[in-house]
Amino acid sequence: MASEYDFIIVGSGPAGSALAYGLAQSEKNPKILLLEAGGPNDDKNLRVDGQRWVTFLNKDMNWGYKTVPQEHAANREIDYSRGKGLGGSSAINFGVFTAGARGDYDEWARIVNDDSFDWDHAQARLKQLEAFHTETPAGLDTSQYVAPDPKDHGASGPLNVGFADEWESDLLPSVNLFEKAGYPLNPDHNSGNPIGASVLINSAHKGVRSTAADLLKDLSDNVTVKTNSIVQRVILVDRKAVGVEVEGGVRYMASKEVILSAGSLDTPRILMHSGIGPAGQLEKYGIPTVLAVPALGQGLRDHAFTLVAYKRTPESSSGRPSFYGTQNQAAQDAALEQWKKDGTGPWSKYACEMAVGYFKLNESFTSSSEFLALPATEQAYLNHETVPHYEVLTHLPIQWFIPNLPDEDLDAASFIVFLYNSQARGTVELQSADPTVPLLFDPKFLENEFDRRAAIDSLREVLRLAESPAFAKDTVGTIAAPPFNATDEELLAYWQQTISSSWHMTGTAKMSGDKDAVVDKDFRVVGIEGLRIVDMSVVPVLASCHTQSVAYITGLTAAEKLRKEYCL
């Protein structure tokens, strides 16, 4: 006999865990089941802060997805990693905790005609979740770099965020580099206006990474969490969701709602194998169509990035590159023992604090034919004072992005430049009748003319930064970068050869007020009773940030709506 719950949540990433956390605050204590396809991820050694750059290589924690060959990116298959186990992708991400722009959330509210999605409401939810630790290294004057307004942050939530206890010697010079090149400083990129150069807020504290699993630690006993439970389909009766079936045929029943929080790549798979989706795809693989939803699996959007790296004088770089070097295993092992003892040492310092910049491109970009060809509403959104056109990130261990780096290049500095506001609309599509087979993922990187224009112009800005006197005086060679005088064609070719996903997949089951809506503004799947989607697949805006924060906010937003609807 199948077990019955009030609510079944499928997926324990930031959205699913925040949803469970929010529902668990209900006075009426609904019976909640949270199903996670992967394992518990409960070994503390998986939380080493400095290993944020390598944890995603753990095959037990990563689904290991790839895109289809990208036509406009040298026909390469691009890594499309997704987290597996409690915490979802927050268990393997790079610890960047950025909230995005006021303009992102206000645009979401405009699109769906619901002010509950605007920035003021989104910020209030984020404050519920975060415990923002404002401490910075003792003896270091950080007042011009870190000056958050307490009213913009939470102090007692389950998610620890803040700054590393120890900063590398070249961190503040890197932030100053932006200012010397004419960019503004921003002492709090999570205030609703990220524009400017900042010291990065991390989803980590005292050397330990925070993940969505932290939201599940102290919930009441009305919440049941089951790991290693791969949901294959939703059980439907007369277009009403009544439960789910996991691999092996076990069924769990829901008296109120089934809620999919499996993400932009896997929520559509579960729906399609339940008979909900594009009829042509379902018919091709012999899946009976319960509800034809042509828009499901369409609208995939993602941020992408490329990297430039330069060889530097030993005096101008920190010990980060050599610490992560392949010849330094003994130092890494010793550092791990120190971290296990008290959370300090190199594994809580190197590549644990970064400089980040969110900037707008100049008027030549906003007056370009590619920009002016956008719909008026999109132009207005991109012109919003808080919405950046690109992002720059420093202080990563470049060995993980440039394998087999020679030892003589270990004194290095790099910039990652992120392509924002992608106008490409990719797809996720069935490729098998077997529910264990992933969908085909095609983000269509660099297919859109606007995206190519934004990629070229943002990379040119980063080259301008690297060419500035304050940086160039300590540069002794190029490791990976186009020439400073590169043509548009050369810059685009560099992107095509090096582009990577930022793993911010969004929009494959979009919430909107038009014909391509898969869910309504209350997260309900249109045409199916008792079924909702609460994850990044519904978000109609590609937010100006690393999107774990948006997923957390999405989960809490849905929890508020469900508590209200069911008078919980």
C-alpha positions as CSV (number, residue, x, y, z in Angstrom):
1,M,0.0,0.0,0.0
2,A,1.3,3.4,-0.9
3,S,2.1,5.9,1.8
4,E,0.1,9.2,1.8
5,Y,1.2,12.7,2.5
6,D,-0.4,16.1,2.2
7,F,2.4,17.5,0.0
8,I,5.1,15.6,-2.0
9,I,8.1,17.7,-3.1
10,V,10.4,16.2,-5.7
11,G,13.9,17.6,-5.5
12,S,16.0,19.0,-2.6
13,G,17.9,21.8,-4.3
14,P,17.5,25.4,-3.1
15,A,13.9,25.7,-4.4
16,G,12.7,22.3,-3.1
17,S,14.4,22.7,0.3
18,A,13.2,26.3,0.7
19,L,9.7,25.1,-0.2
20,A,9.8,22.4,2.5
21,Y,11.3,24.8,5.0
22,G,8.5,27.3,4.3
23,L,5.7,24.8,4.5
24,A,7.2,23.4,7.7
25,Q,6.6,26.8,9.4
26,S,2.8,26.2,9.0
27,E,0.8,26.1,12.2
28,K,-1.3,23.2,11.0
29,N,1.8,20.9,10.4
30,P,0.9,19.4,7.0
31,K,2.5,16.0,6.3
32,I,5.3,16.7,3.9
33,L,7.4,14.2,1.9
34,L,10.6,15.5,0.3
35,L,12.1,13.0,-2.3
36,E,15.7,13.3,-3.4
37,A,17.1,11.2,-6.2
38,G,20.7,11.2,-4.9
39,G,22.3,10.4,-1.6
40,P,22.4,12.3,1.8
41,N,25.7,14.2,1.1
42,D,26.1,14.2,4.9
43,D,29.9,13.9,5.1
44,K,31.2,17.2,6.5
45,N,34.4,16.7,4.3
46,L,32.2,17.5,1.3
47,R,31.8,21.0,2.7
48,V,35.5,22.2,2.5
49,D,35.3,25.8,1.4
50,G,38.3,25.9,-0.8
51,Q,37.3,22.6,-2.5
52,R,34.2,24.3,-3.9
53,W,36.1,24.2,-7.2
54,V,36.5,20.4,-7.2
55,T,33.5,19.1,-5.4
56,F,31.5,19.2,-8.6
57,L,33.9,16.6,-10.1
58,N,32.6,14.1,-7.5
59,K,30.6,11.7,-9.7
60,D,28.4,10.6,-6.8
61,M,27.2,14.2,-6.5
62,N,26.8,15.2,-10.1
63,W,24.5,13.9,-12.8
64,G,27.3,14.6,-15.4
65,Y,25.0,16.0,-18.1
66,K,26.3,17.4,-21.4
67,T,24.7,19.6,-24.0
68,V,24.2,18.5,-27.5
69,P,27.0,19.8,-29.8
70,Q,26.7,23.5,-30.0
71,E,26.5,24.7,-33.6
72,H,27.8,28.2,-32.8
73,A,30.4,27.1,-30.3
74,A,32.8,25.1,-32.5
75,N,30.3,22.1,-32.4
76,R,31.5,21.3,-28.8
77,E,29.5,19.4,-26.2
78,I,29.4,21.7,-23.1
79,D,29.5,20.5,-19.5
80,Y,26.0,20.8,-18.1
81,S,26.6,19.7,-14.5
82,R,23.7,19.3,-12.1
83,G,23.9,18.5,-8.4
84,K,22.8,15.1,-7.1
85,G,21.9,14.4,-3.5
86,L,20.6,16.6,-0.6
87,G,21.1,20.2,-1.5
88,G,21.0,19.6,-5.2
89,S,23.3,21.8,-7.2
90,S,24.0,24.0,-4.1
91,A,26.1,21.0,-2.9
92,I,28.5,21.3,-5.9
93,N,28.3,24.9,-6.9
94,F,31.1,27.5,-6.6
95,G,29.7,29.2,-3.5
96,V,28.8,32.5,-5.2
97,F,25.9,34.1,-3.3
98,T,24.6,37.0,-5.3
99,A,21.0,38.1,-5.2
100,G,20.6,39.9,-8.5
101,A,19.0,43.2,-9.3
102,R,15.9,44.9,-8.2
103,G,15.0,45.2,-11.9
104,D,15.1,41.4,-12.3
105,Y,12.4,40.8,-9.7
106,D,10.3,43.8,-10.7
107,E,10.4,42.5,-14.3
108,W,9.2,39.1,-13.1
109,A,6.3,40.8,-11.3
110,R,5.5,42.8,-14.4
111,I,5.5,39.7,-16.7
112,V,3.1,37.7,-14.5
113,N,1.1,40.7,-13.2
114,D,1.7,39.8,-9.5
115,D,3.6,42.2,-7.2
116,S,4.4,39.3,-4.8
117,F,7.4,38.6,-7.1
118,D,8.9,42.1,-6.9
119,W,12.2,43.0,-5.3
120,D,10.7,44.1,-2.0
121,H,9.0,40.8,-1.4
122,A,11.9,38.8,-2.8
123,Q,14.3,40.6,-0.4
124,A,12.1,39.9,2.5
125,R,12.2,36.2,1.8
126,L,15.9,36.2,1.4
127,K,16.3,37.8,4.8
128,Q,14.2,35.0,6.3
129,L,16.7,32.4,4.9
130,E,20.1,34.0,5.4
131,A,22.4,34.4,8.4
132,F,24.6,37.1,6.9
133,H,28.0,37.3,8.7
134,T,29.6,40.6,8.1
135,E,32.9,39.9,9.7
136,T,36.0,40.6,7.6
137,P,39.6,39.8,8.4
138,A,40.9,41.4,11.6
139,G,43.4,44.2,11.1
140,L,42.3,44.9,7.5
141,D,40.4,48.2,6.7
142,T,37.5,46.9,4.6
143,S,35.1,49.8,5.2
144,Q,35.0,51.0,1.6
145,Y,34.6,47.4,0.2
146,V,32.1,45.9,2.7
147,A,29.4,48.2,4.1
148,P,26.0,46.4,4.1
149,D,23.0,48.1,5.5
150,P,21.5,45.8,8.2
151,K,18.0,46.4,6.9
152,D,18.9,44.6,3.6
153,H,20.0,41.4,5.3
154,G,18.9,38.6,7.6
155,A,20.9,37.5,10.6
156,S,19.2,34.4,12.0
157,G,18.2,32.2,9.0
158,P,19.5,28.6,8.4
159,L,21.8,29.6,5.5
160,N,25.2,30.9,6.5
161,V,26.6,33.5,4.1
162,G,29.4,36.0,4.3
163,F,33.2,36.4,3.7
164,A,36.2,34.3,4.2
165,D,38.1,34.7,7.4
166,E,41.4,35.3,5.6
167,W,41.9,37.1,2.3
168,E,44.6,36.6,-0.2
169,S,47.2,39.4,-0.6
170,D,46.1,40.3,-4.1
171,L,42.4,40.5,-3.4
172,L,41.9,44.1,-2.5
173,P,44.4,45.2,-5.2
174,S,42.1,43.4,-7.6
175,V,39.1,45.3,-6.4
176,N,41.0,48.5,-6.6
177,L,42.0,47.6,-10.1
178,F,38.4,48.1,-11.2
179,E,38.2,51.5,-9.6
180,K,41.4,52.7,-11.2
181,A,40.0,51.6,-14.5
182,G,37.0,53.8,-14.0
183,Y,34.4,51.4,-12.6
184,P,32.5,52.2,-9.4
185,L,32.9,50.3,-6.1
186,N,29.9,48.7,-4.5
187,P,30.1,47.8,-0.8
188,D,27.1,45.4,-1.0
189,H,26.2,43.7,-4.3
190,N,23.2,42.1,-2.6
191,S,21.4,45.3,-1.8
192,G,19.2,45.1,-4.9
193,N,21.7,47.1,-7.0
194,P,24.7,45.0,-7.9
195,I,26.3,47.5,-10.2
196,G,30.0,48.1,-9.4
197,A,33.0,46.1,-8.1
198,S,32.6,44.3,-4.8
199,V,34.2,41.7,-2.5
200,L,32.1,38.6,-3.0
201,I,29.5,37.3,-0.5
202,N,29.8,33.5,-0.3
203,S,27.5,30.7,0.7
204,A,30.0,29.7,3.3
205,H,31.1,30.6,6.8
206,K,34.1,29.7,8.9
207,G,35.6,27.6,6.2
208,V,32.4,25.5,5.8
209,R,30.2,25.7,2.7
210,S,26.5,26.2,3.1
211,T,24.0,24.2,1.0
212,A,20.2,23.9,0.7
213,A,20.5,20.8,3.0
214,D,21.0,23.3,5.9
215,L,17.4,24.3,5.6
216,L,16.3,20.7,6.3
217,K,18.3,20.2,9.5
218,D,15.9,21.1,12.3
219,L,12.5,20.7,10.7
220,S,9.6,19.3,12.7
221,D,8.7,15.6,12.4
222,N,5.9,16.4,10.0
223,V,8.6,16.5,7.3
224,T,10.0,13.2,5.9
225,V,13.1,13.3,3.7
226,K,13.8,10.3,1.6
227,T,17.1,10.1,-0.4
228,N,18.0,7.7,-3.3
229,S,14.4,8.1,-4.5
230,I,14.4,8.8,-8.3
231,V,11.0,10.0,-9.3
232,Q,10.1,8.8,-12.8
233,R,6.5,10.0,-13.2
234,V,3.6,11.7,-11.7
235,I,0.6,9.6,-11.0
236,L,-2.4,11.2,-12.7
237,V,-6.1,10.4,-12.4
238,D,-8.5,12.3,-14.7
239,R,-5.9,15.1,-15.1
240,K,-5.3,15.3,-11.4
241,A,-2.0,14.6,-9.7
242,V,-2.4,12.1,-6.9
243,G,1.1,10.9,-6.3
244,V,4.5,9.9,-7.7
245,E,6.2,6.7,-8.7
246,V,9.9,6.2,-8.1
247,E,12.4,3.9,-9.7
248,G,11.5,0.4,-8.7
249,G,7.8,1.0,-8.8
250,V,7.3,2.4,-5.2
251,R,4.4,4.9,-5.1
252,Y,3.8,7.8,-2.7
253,M,0.4,9.5,-2.7
254,A,-0.5,13.1,-2.0
255,S,-3.8,14.3,-0.7
256,K,-3.3,17.9,-1.6
257,E,-0.4,18.6,-4.1
258,V,2.5,17.1,-6.0
259,I,5.2,19.7,-6.4
260,L,8.1,19.2,-8.8
261,S,11.4,20.9,-7.8
262,A,13.8,18.9,-9.9
263,G,15.1,21.8,-11.9
264,S,15.1,23.1,-15.5
265,L,16.6,19.9,-16.9
266,D,14.7,17.2,-15.0
267,T,11.3,18.6,-14.1
268,P,10.4,18.5,-17.9
269,R,11.6,14.9,-18.0
270,I,9.3,13.8,-15.2
271,L,6.4,15.6,-16.8
272,M,7.0,14.2,-20.2
273,H,7.2,10.7,-18.9
274,S,3.9,11.4,-17.2
275,G,2.2,12.2,-20.5
276,I,2.5,16.0,-20.2
277,G,4.4,17.9,-22.8
278,P,4.8,18.4,-26.6
279,A,2.5,15.9,-28.2
280,G,4.8,15.2,-31.1
281,Q,7.7,14.2,-28.7
282,L,5.4,12.0,-26.6
283,E,4.0,10.2,-29.6
284,K,7.4,9.6,-31.1
285,Y,8.4,7.6,-28.0
286,G,5.0,5.9,-27.4
287,I,4.1,7.9,-24.3
288,P,0.3,8.4,-24.2
289,T,-0.6,12.1,-24.1
290,V,-2.5,13.2,-21.1
291,L,-2.1,16.9,-21.8
292,A,-0.4,18.5,-24.7
293,V,1.8,21.3,-23.5
294,P,3.9,22.6,-26.5
295,A,5.8,25.1,-24.4
296,L,7.2,22.5,-22.0
297,G,11.0,22.1,-22.6
298,Q,11.1,25.3,-24.7
299,G,12.6,28.6,-23.5
300,L,15.8,27.3,-22.0
301,R,18.1,30.2,-21.0
302,D,21.5,30.2,-19.3
303,H,24.4,32.4,-18.5
304,A,27.7,31.5,-20.1
305,F,31.3,32.5,-19.5
306,T,34.8,32.5,-20.8
307,L,38.1,33.0,-19.1
308,V,41.3,35.1,-19.8
309,A,44.5,34.4,-17.8
310,Y,47.9,36.1,-17.6
311,K,51.2,35.1,-16.2
312,R,52.2,37.5,-13.4
313,T,55.3,38.4,-11.4
314,P,55.7,36.3,-8.3
315,E,55.5,39.5,-6.1
316,S,52.0,40.4,-7.5
317,S,50.3,37.0,-7.0
318,S,49.3,35.1,-4.0
319,G,50.0,31.5,-3.1
320,R,46.8,30.3,-4.6
321,P,48.0,29.0,-8.0
322,S,50.9,27.0,-6.6
323,F,48.7,25.6,-3.7
324,Y,46.3,24.2,-6.2
325,G,49.1,22.9,-8.4
326,T,49.5,19.2,-9.1
327,Q,52.9,19.1,-7.5
328,N,51.6,20.3,-4.2
329,Q,49.6,17.4,-2.9
330,A,51.4,17.2,0.4
331,A,50.5,20.8,1.2
332,Q,46.9,20.1,0.3
333,D,46.8,17.1,2.5
334,A,48.3,18.9,5.4
335,A,45.8,21.8,4.9
336,L,42.9,19.3,4.9
337,E,44.0,18.0,8.3
338,Q,44.1,21.6,9.6
339,W,40.7,22.3,8.2
340,K,39.3,19.2,9.9
341,K,40.7,20.3,13.2
342,D,39.3,23.9,13.3
343,G,38.1,25.0,9.8
344,T,41.2,27.3,9.2
345,G,44.2,27.2,6.9
346,P,44.7,27.2,3.2
347,W,41.5,25.4,2.4
348,S,39.6,28.2,4.0
349,K,41.7,30.9,2.3
350,Y,42.7,30.2,-1.2
351,A,40.0,30.8,-3.8
352,C,37.5,31.3,-1.0
353,E,37.2,35.1,-1.4
354,M,36.9,36.7,-4.8
355,A,36.4,40.1,-6.4
356,V,33.2,40.4,-8.4
357,G,32.0,43.1,-10.7
358,Y,28.6,43.8,-12.3
359,F,28.7,46.4,-15.0
360,K,26.8,48.0,-17.9
361,L,28.2,48.3,-21.4
362,N,28.5,51.7,-22.9
363,E,26.2,53.6,-25.3
364,S,27.7,51.9,-28.4
365,F,26.1,48.7,-27.1
366,T,22.7,50.1,-26.2
367,S,22.5,51.9,-29.5
368,S,23.7,48.9,-31.6
369,S,21.4,47.3,-34.1
370,E,21.3,44.1,-32.1
371,F,20.1,45.9,-29.0
372,L,17.6,48.1,-30.8
373,A,16.1,45.0,-32.5
374,L,14.9,43.7,-29.1
375,P,11.3,44.2,-28.0
376,A,10.7,47.5,-26.3
377,T,9.9,45.8,-23.0
378,E,13.3,43.9,-23.1
379,Q,15.2,47.1,-23.9
380,A,13.5,48.9,-21.0
381,Y,14.4,46.0,-18.7
382,L,18.1,46.0,-19.8
383,N,18.2,49.8,-19.4
384,H,17.0,49.5,-15.8
385,E,19.6,51.2,-13.6
386,T,20.2,48.1,-11.5
387,V,20.5,45.5,-14.3
388,P,24.0,44.7,-15.4
389,H,25.1,43.6,-18.9
390,Y,28.0,41.5,-17.8
391,E,29.9,40.1,-14.8
392,V,33.6,39.7,-14.0
393,L,34.9,37.3,-11.4
394,T,38.5,36.8,-10.1
395,H,40.5,34.5,-7.8
396,L,39.6,31.1,-9.0
397,P,42.2,28.3,-9.3
398,I,42.8,28.4,-13.0
399,Q,44.1,24.8,-13.1
400,W,40.5,23.6,-13.0
401,F,39.7,25.6,-16.2
402,I,43.0,25.2,-17.9
403,P,44.1,21.6,-17.4
404,N,47.8,20.6,-17.6
405,L,49.0,24.1,-16.8
406,P,52.8,24.2,-16.8
407,D,54.4,24.9,-13.4
408,E,56.1,28.0,-14.8
409,D,52.6,29.6,-15.3
410,L,51.5,29.1,-11.7
411,D,52.0,32.8,-10.9
412,A,48.9,33.8,-12.7
413,A,45.8,36.0,-12.5
414,S,42.6,35.5,-14.4
415,F,39.2,37.1,-15.1
416,I,36.0,35.2,-15.9
417,V,33.6,37.2,-17.9
418,F,30.0,36.2,-17.9
419,L,27.6,36.7,-20.7
420,Y,24.3,38.1,-19.3
421,N,20.8,38.6,-20.6
422,S,20.9,35.8,-23.2
423,Q,18.2,36.2,-25.8
424,A,18.7,32.6,-27.2
425,R,15.9,30.2,-26.4
426,G,17.1,26.7,-26.1
427,T,15.3,23.4,-25.7
428,V,15.2,20.2,-23.6
429,E,13.7,17.4,-25.5
430,L,12.9,13.7,-25.1
431,Q,15.3,11.2,-26.6
432,S,13.9,7.9,-25.2
433,A,10.8,6.2,-23.8
434,D,13.0,5.2,-20.8
435,P,12.5,7.6,-17.9
436,T,16.1,7.0,-16.7
437,V,17.5,8.6,-19.9
438,P,18.2,12.3,-19.6
439,L,16.6,14.7,-22.1
440,L,18.6,16.3,-24.9
441,F,19.8,19.7,-23.8
442,D,20.4,22.4,-26.4
443,P,21.0,25.9,-24.9
444,K,21.9,27.3,-28.4
445,F,24.9,29.2,-27.1
446,L,25.8,32.2,-29.3
447,E,23.0,31.5,-31.8
448,N,21.4,34.9,-31.2
449,E,22.8,38.0,-32.8
450,F,22.3,40.0,-29.5
451,D,24.2,37.4,-27.6
452,R,27.1,37.5,-29.9
453,R,27.2,41.4,-29.7
454,A,27.1,41.2,-25.9
455,A,29.8,38.5,-25.8
456,I,32.1,40.6,-28.0
457,D,31.6,43.8,-26.1
458,S,31.9,42.4,-22.6
459,L,35.1,40.5,-23.5
460,R,36.5,43.7,-25.0
461,E,35.8,45.5,-21.7
462,V,37.7,42.8,-19.7
463,L,40.6,43.1,-22.1
464,R,40.6,46.9,-21.4
465,L,40.8,46.1,-17.7
466,A,43.7,43.7,-18.3
467,E,45.5,46.3,-20.5
468,S,45.1,49.0,-17.9
469,P,48.4,50.3,-16.3
470,A,47.5,49.1,-12.8
471,F,47.3,45.5,-14.0
472,A,49.7,45.4,-17.0
473,K,52.7,46.5,-14.9
474,D,52.8,43.1,-13.3
475,T,51.9,41.0,-16.4
476,V,54.8,39.0,-17.9
477,G,52.9,37.0,-20.5
478,T,49.6,35.6,-21.7
479,I,48.3,32.2,-20.7
480,A,44.9,32.3,-22.4
481,A,43.4,35.4,-24.0
482,P,42.8,37.1,-27.3
483,P,45.1,40.0,-28.2
484,F,44.3,43.4,-26.8
485,N,43.7,44.7,-30.3
486,A,41.5,41.8,-31.4
487,T,38.8,42.3,-33.9
488,D,35.2,41.5,-33.3
489,E,35.6,38.4,-35.3
490,E,38.6,37.3,-33.2
491,L,36.8,38.0,-30.0
492,L,33.8,35.9,-31.1
493,A,36.0,33.1,-32.2
494,Y,37.6,33.1,-28.8
495,W,34.2,32.8,-27.2
496,Q,33.3,30.0,-29.6
497,Q,36.4,28.0,-28.7
498,T,36.2,28.5,-24.9
499,I,32.6,29.2,-23.9
500,S,31.3,27.2,-20.9
501,S,27.9,27.1,-19.2
502,S,27.5,28.9,-15.9
503,W,25.0,26.2,-14.9
504,H,22.2,28.7,-14.4
505,M,19.6,26.9,-16.5
506,T,16.2,28.7,-16.4
507,G,12.8,28.9,-18.1
508,T,11.9,25.4,-19.4
509,A,8.4,25.4,-17.8
510,K,7.9,29.2,-17.8
511,M,5.5,31.2,-15.7
512,S,3.9,33.9,-17.8
513,G,0.6,35.5,-18.7
514,D,0.7,34.4,-22.4
515,K,0.3,31.3,-24.5
516,D,3.7,29.9,-23.7
517,A,2.9,29.6,-19.9
518,V,3.4,26.1,-18.5
519,V,2.4,27.3,-15.0
520,D,0.3,30.2,-13.7
521,K,1.5,32.8,-11.2
522,D,0.7,30.5,-8.4
523,F,3.0,27.8,-9.8
524,R,0.1,25.5,-10.8
525,V,0.6,23.5,-14.0
526,V,-2.1,24.8,-16.4
527,G,-4.6,22.1,-17.1
528,I,-3.6,19.7,-14.3
529,E,-5.1,19.8,-10.9
530,G,-2.9,19.3,-7.8
531,L,0.4,19.7,-9.6
532,R,2.8,22.6,-9.3
533,I,6.4,23.3,-10.4
534,V,8.6,25.2,-8.0
535,D,12.1,25.6,-9.4
536,M,14.2,27.6,-11.9
537,S,12.3,26.1,-14.8
538,V,9.3,28.4,-14.1
539,V,11.3,31.7,-13.7
540,P,10.5,34.0,-16.6
541,V,13.6,36.2,-16.2
542,L,17.3,35.2,-16.5
543,A,18.3,37.0,-13.3
544,S,21.5,39.0,-13.0
545,C,23.3,36.7,-10.6
546,H,24.4,33.2,-9.8
547,T,20.9,31.8,-9.5
548,Q,21.0,29.7,-6.3
549,S,19.5,32.8,-4.6
550,V,16.7,33.0,-7.1
551,A,15.9,29.3,-6.5
552,Y,15.7,29.8,-2.7
553,I,13.4,32.8,-3.2
554,T,11.3,30.8,-5.6
555,G,10.8,28.1,-3.0
556,L,9.8,30.5,-0.2
557,T,7.4,32.4,-2.6
558,A,5.6,29.2,-3.4
559,A,5.5,28.2,0.3
560,E,3.8,31.5,1.1
561,K,1.2,31.0,-1.6
562,L,0.5,27.4,-0.6
563,R,0.1,28.3,3.1
564,K,-2.4,31.0,2.2
565,E,-4.3,28.8,-0.3
566,Y,-4.7,25.9,2.2
567,C,-5.1,28.1,5.3
568,L,-2.1,26.5,6.9
